[in-house]
Amino acid sequence: MSGETDRDLADQDLLVKIRGLHFSRGSRVIFEDLDLDIRRGSVTAVMGPSGTGKTTLLKLITGQLHPDAGTIEVDGEDVLRLDKAGLYRLRRRMGMLFQSGALLTDLSVFENVAYPLREHTDLSPSMLRKLVLLKLEAVGLRGARDLMPSELSGGMARRVALARAIVLDPMMILYDEPFTGQDPISMGMLVTLIRQLNDASRMTSILVSHDVRETTRIADFLYLISQGRVIAQGTPQEIALDASESVRQFMDGLPDGPVHFHYPAPPLAEDLSAQGRKR
Ligand SMILES: Nc1ncnc2c1ncn2[C@@H]1O[C@H](COP(=O)(O)OP(=O)(O)OP(=O)(O)O)[C@@H](O)[C@H]1O
């Protein structure tokens, strides 16, 4: 007998395990006792209203931010206990595609994708070339290798950034609003690509996005977070059947509901009458 319990086996199935996460920015509470799991091999979407802390969550997972309390495990390692070298090693195994993840403008498409390989490996030139071309092929842009970033459309640039994010063969890729600013065709292409790359390379993907329709199309599992907590979780089919008001407000894009449009502030009249005395 192996001695492994069902719980141990279930834990091994998780690439990311977050428990009891608390995080504040000054007096503003961003997360309050948040639990979240990312299953190996899955595409998991984290959705929620603007300013709810989705980008912050990705930064906590990658160890760029430190929580006030709670635990964050990635591939069995306690992120909060890793030293600088350990964190560096772990981050190398995570690809990131951030909305602002711009390409280096003075380098060609090829050199942009080659950049992490040149920084982190000492591969021979012919091996490096093969790897770059394979990653560019995966995003459909092998033929664009000699173009400069200024010659690319927005959608192409995002795909080059994606090739760069996967060039070190990460175990996981984190997408932060990858569809922002894309026309419907390139958005559709990116959505399909995210799913294909995940499955073909046996990766795990975390997708932060506002785009309910596109995201539910490819996600295996969804988390809806609001006001510091998980307010719903499940497969897209399960969430579609969730009738609670806050879930419907977000999923159906309703302007009114439990989630407020205004960032917390004192009453308007009070604020206006204080004019001249304070900001
Ligand atoms: N560097 C910072 N310093 C102080 N507060 C910050 C900082 N970065 C983010 N915040 C605050 O933390 C909260 C969560 O921000 P975050 O960017 O994680 O939200 P989000 O859910 O990703 O939002 P969006 O969907 O609009 O991108 C917001 O209230 C924001 O104002």
PDBQT file of the ligand as one rigid body, heavy atoms in Angstrom, charges set to zero:
ROOT
HETATM    1  N1  LIG A 301       0.398  49.461  -6.727  1.00  0.00    +0.000 N 
HETATM    2  C1  LIG A 301      -0.766  49.650  -6.101  1.00  0.00    +0.000 A 
HETATM    3  N2  LIG A 301      -0.850  50.424  -5.026  1.00  0.00    +0.000 NA
HETATM    4  C2  LIG A 301      -2.027  50.615  -4.371  1.00  0.00    +0.000 A 
HETATM    5  N3  LIG A 301      -3.191  50.050  -4.757  1.00  0.00    +0.000 NA
HETATM    6  C3  LIG A 301      -3.167  49.260  -5.838  1.00  0.00    +0.000 A 
HETATM    7  C4  LIG A 301      -1.973  49.023  -6.581  1.00  0.00    +0.000 A 
HETATM    8  N4  LIG A 301      -2.262  48.191  -7.600  1.00  0.00    +0.000 NA
HETATM    9  C5  LIG A 301      -3.582  47.929  -7.523  1.00  0.00    +0.000 A 
HETATM   10  N5  LIG A 301      -4.139  48.567  -6.458  1.00  0.00    +0.000 N 
HETATM   11  C6  LIG A 301      -5.539  48.477  -6.022  1.00  0.00    +0.000 C 
HETATM   12  O1  LIG A 301      -5.831  47.118  -5.756  1.00  0.00    +0.000 OA
HETATM   13  C7  LIG A 301      -7.142  46.794  -6.211  1.00  0.00    +0.000 C 
HETATM   14  C8  LIG A 301      -7.093  45.594  -7.114  1.00  0.00    +0.000 C 
HETATM   15  O2  LIG A 301      -6.386  45.927  -8.297  1.00  0.00    +0.000 OA
HETATM   16  P1  LIG A 301      -6.185  44.887  -9.489  1.00  0.00    +0.000 P 
HETATM   17  O3  LIG A 301      -5.417  45.571 -10.552  1.00  0.00    +0.000 OA
HETATM   18  O4  LIG A 301      -5.645  43.616  -8.945  1.00  0.00    +0.000 OA
HETATM   19  O5  LIG A 301      -7.691  44.660  -9.942  1.00  0.00    +0.000 OA
HETATM   20  P2  LIG A 301      -8.253  43.893 -11.216  1.00  0.00    +0.000 P 
HETATM   21  O6  LIG A 301      -9.352  43.024 -10.724  1.00  0.00    +0.000 OA
HETATM   22  O7  LIG A 301      -7.148  43.233 -11.951  1.00  0.00    +0.000 OA
HETATM   23  O8  LIG A 301      -8.844  45.108 -12.037  1.00  0.00    +0.000 OA
HETATM   24  P3  LIG A 301      -9.120  45.288 -13.606  1.00  0.00    +0.000 P 
HETATM   25  O9  LIG A 301     -10.076  44.208 -13.971  1.00  0.00    +0.000 OA
HETATM   26  O10 LIG A 301      -9.740  46.653 -13.675  1.00  0.00    +0.000 OA
HETATM   27  O11 LIG A 301      -7.788  45.185 -14.285  1.00  0.00    +0.000 OA
HETATM   28  C9  LIG A 301      -7.717  48.046  -6.863  1.00  0.00    +0.000 C 
HETATM   29  O12 LIG A 301      -8.569  48.642  -5.932  1.00  0.00    +0.000 OA
HETATM   30  C10 LIG A 301      -6.512  48.916  -7.121  1.00  0.00    +0.000 C 
HETATM   31  O13 LIG A 301      -6.873  50.260  -6.964  1.00  0.00    +0.000 OA
ENDROOT
TORSDOF 0
